[in-house]
Each structure stands twice: as C-alpha cells, then as structure tokens.
Amino acid sequence: MEITNFFRTLLNTCPEIALFLAIAIGYGIGKIRFGSFQLGGVAGSLLAAVAISQIGIHIDSGIKAVLFALFIYAVGFQSGPQFFRSLGRQSIREVLMAVVLAISGLLTVVAVARIFHLDKGLAAGIAAGGLTQSAIIGTASSALEKLGLPMAQVQQMQGNVAVGYAVTYIFGSLGPIILCVNLLPWLTKRSIREDALKAEAAQMGGVHIYADGEQPALPELIGRVFVIEQGGQSVSQIESASVTVEQIHRNGTPLGWTSDTVLAAGDVILLFGHRAEVVSAGQQLGKEIRNAEGMDVVMVRRDICLTNKAFAGKTVSECVHMLSPAARHGVFLLGLSRDGKPETVSDDLRTMSGDIVSLYGTSQDVQRVAAQLGPILTKSVKTDLVFHGCGLVLGLLIGLVVIRMGSVPLTLGSGGGALLSGLLFGWYQSKHSTVGNMPMASSSLLVDLGLSGFVAVTGLQTGQQAVATIIEHGLTLFMLGVVVTLVPLILTMLFGRYVLRYDNTAIFAGALAGSRSANPAFGEVLNKAGNSVPTTPFAITYAVANVLLTLLGPLVVAFS
C-alpha cells in the first residue's frame, strides 16, 4: 500500500513520467510477436497507460491536444502534394467508405440498443466510445434535452452517455488497430509494407528511390581512366562523343588544358559521362587502367529549384541550348521532379517554375548552371519553425470554426483543422522548395511521438474510470461496445474489398482507418507501410467521417 501511495504521489507530482513510461512500456509490448500478430507501439502505449492509470493519475488534457496537433499536422505536411494530385473522381471510393461506415455504425448502435433495451443515453455513449467520436457526446446530450422528458430523466440519460463512453472508448481505440493492421492483410493476402512500396513506385512513375546505404550496381554515370595509345586528337574532338574530360596527366604531372589541347601518346586521361559512351570512347583512345594517382575528381549531386522564368515553359532541349557551352560543360541531368513526383525526362518535356532539377558534376560546374536556373537546395537538419508554427496556428484556428446544421454543430475540430493546414502547407512547400524545410527525421519524430503520446494521455485519463465502470456494471456494456466497434468496420472492410475492389492493402488500410476517424489505427498503418502512401485515402475519408459520425448523436437518440 505504501508503495502504491509513493508511486501515486510521484506520478501526480510529475505526470510527464507516467506519459513517457507508458510510451516506453507500450513500445516494448508492441514489439512482441504472437505468430504473425503484433500489437504495435501505439496499441501497446494505450494498454500500458490504462494499467498505469489504475493507481490514480491526473494529467492535463492540453498535453493531449498539443501532441495530437503535432502528429496530424506532420502527417498532412508529408502528404500534401500527393493528396491534391489525387483529388477528383478517383476519390469517390473513399467517400463511399466513410458513408458506409457511418450508416452501418448507426444501424449497429440502434440494433444493440433495442435488443438489449438500453436507454437513449447509454446507446449514445456506446456510439461515442465504440466509434471513438467524442463529438457524439455533445450532439447526443443536446438532442436529449429536446425530447420533452422530465429534467431528472434527461440528466440521468446524459450521465449514462458518459458511462457508456467510458466503458467502450478503450476498445474503440484498440479494435481498429487490430483490424486494420492484422485482419485486413489476412483478408487481402498481401502485406501493408509490400503494397505501400508498390504504390510508391507507381506514384514515382516507376523510378526506384534508393534508401540510405543503397546504390545501383551499374550506375548510369561513371568515370574511367585511360592511357592514350595514339595521340593527335584534341579535347574537343574527344568530348564530341558526349563525354567530358575531367583530368589530363602528362609525364606524371597534371596538365593545364583547354578544348584545343592536343593529346599525346602516353597521356593519362579521366573521362566522365554515361556508362556506354565512356566505355565506347575509352576503347578508341587506349587501355583502361585501374589506379591512377591524383586523377580522382570529386563529383556532386545538387537539386536546383527552377526559378528563372526565362526557362519556365521551355522544353528540356530548349533549356539545354539556352545555356552556353561553357556553362553546361561537364554537367549531367539526373532527373526532374514536380510536386514531389519524378517526371520522365525527355527532350520534349516542358519545364515549369518550381520544378526541382537534379544535376551531377563537379561543384564548380554545377554552380555555374545553378547561377542561371535558380538556387541550390541545400539539405538542412534545421526545421523552418516560422513556416510550420504559422501552419499549426492556421490549422487550430480552422478547427475552431463551427457550422450549425439545425441544432447540430459541425466542425473539423483541432485534428481536422491541423490535418487540412498540414496538407495545404505541404503542397505549398512542394511548389516553393526554398521555404518550409522539415527534414524527414523531424516529421517522423512528430508523427511517432505525437500519436503515441496522444493515446497514452487518453489511456491515463480514462483507464481508471473505464475499469471501475466495467467492474460496477459488468462486462455487458463493454462487450456491446466491442460489437459497435467491430461490426461497422468489418462490414465496411468487406464492402471495400468486394464492392469497391480495393486491391492495394496499404491504400485500403488508410481509407478504412480514416472512415472511422481512427487515428491510432492510422498511426500503426503508417508504421507498417514505412512511407506516406496510406495518408491520402485516410485524409479524404477522415474529413468525410468527421462530419458523418458527428451527426450520429441526434440520430441515435431519435431511433434507439
């Protein structure tokens, strides 16, 4: 007992300890595998927080709001360009997913309430907790006041809303994680990670994106050293074969050379260019040698933001000819991306202002071209906090806007507002790459810490009351909450699989999590995917579901 009092005093004195303890224990639990089943860090954090909460902890809700805003804003920022490219007729599947889940959720709650003779308050509470839509508490409570019942009865039912919510909310958060991360891949017979990579490759136009530590076995651009067997050719004649001369040594010492310099037998020359052309040119010059002291040249890859309007709207071929021969000497075009998506480079491809042009060559040569095209984008570990601070402020302000449909208040809330702002700011940053830097490591930390912290605070706040209520009222309400959580999700999952024909598990999982506004489940889906592919379907269904699920409060009161 003394130990319990000690920990209660300690954790209430510094509740941050409880928060990070729940995250640490939760991620430890989440790594444990039971066959092919793995709980994951987010669900583990929730369970650990519920266990810790039993000693009695008070933690401020402001922490939860801040962590969730950081999580959902970072998710939106990562996916802004792809999200706006995906809007259109192809988004109808995501809208239908959210509609089906809302309708099946309403029917499930009403059926459960009538079969088990629940009053309208308990029915609304189970809907709010089982579907993890806290806004239902407010909309249902307001609807109860309009029934014309005695005030004492209304107050009792409003109290039952809180009881039903407390009992069912924990599994309401946990159930979608299990279903989206474990059951859905079993149904589709494909892994989330496998399909996320497949979708990413399709989005990138088939271009393989090399991870840290990866490189091609046959690089397209190479440097080779050759010994001239027969002299007489000038540098300009050699470079007419679409290769560049980077170094010349004569009698063991570097030779100062120009395009008119004539090579002599025995000269050692470093050629650089596309693999086939370097090999072909070298075979005509002489013998290739492996080791040549002092012949190495440092080459760099630089991304340049095209801001010079003189080049915008021109074809790649026209842009090349607009550069002087001296400027483009030794510089190779590796690729061009637009709104975060690589474009297939051809002579006829037209450039646009804001395109990211990837060039390869010596630092001096690349800088010479960049001086005409636009600024070099330097990778920085620093985050532009002015840009992103404004983004979060805008998102939270959007979340405060309330539109009333009769007596029902509709709002995106802080989560929906931060998500929308993140999408907008991510899209803007893709168009203006010189501002708004946020390294991937930084955004990944915000996503992981924000979501796990959010669910941990939720568990610390509601866990003790939920367990106490279950003990007092028995398991019936809890099991009814399980039904309300799982049945709509399973029906929507089957609808998506066999009617809407989702065939990519990563995209399907994102849409399913969003149709339930299930942020913890979405966080685990992102972890499994390893990229931002699930975010676009999630963002669409999340926005629709946030409105539809809020409307369930008055409907549950009316029909239960």
GIKACOR-V841177 format. One line per field, one symbol per residue. burial: # if it has 16 or more other ideal C-beta (glycine too) atoms within 10 Angstrom, else .. A space follows every 50 residues. Layout:
burial: ???
This chain:
burial: ......#...#...#..##.#######.##.......############# ###.#.#.#...########################....#.######## ##.###.###.##....################.###.######...... ...#..##.##########################.##.#.##.###### ..#..................#######....#.#..##.#.######## ......#...#.#...#######....#..##..##........#...#. .#######..##...#..#...#...#######.######.##.....#. #..#########..######.###.##.....##..##..##.###.##. .......#.######################.#..###....#..##### #################.##......#############.###.###..# .#.##########################.#################### #######..#
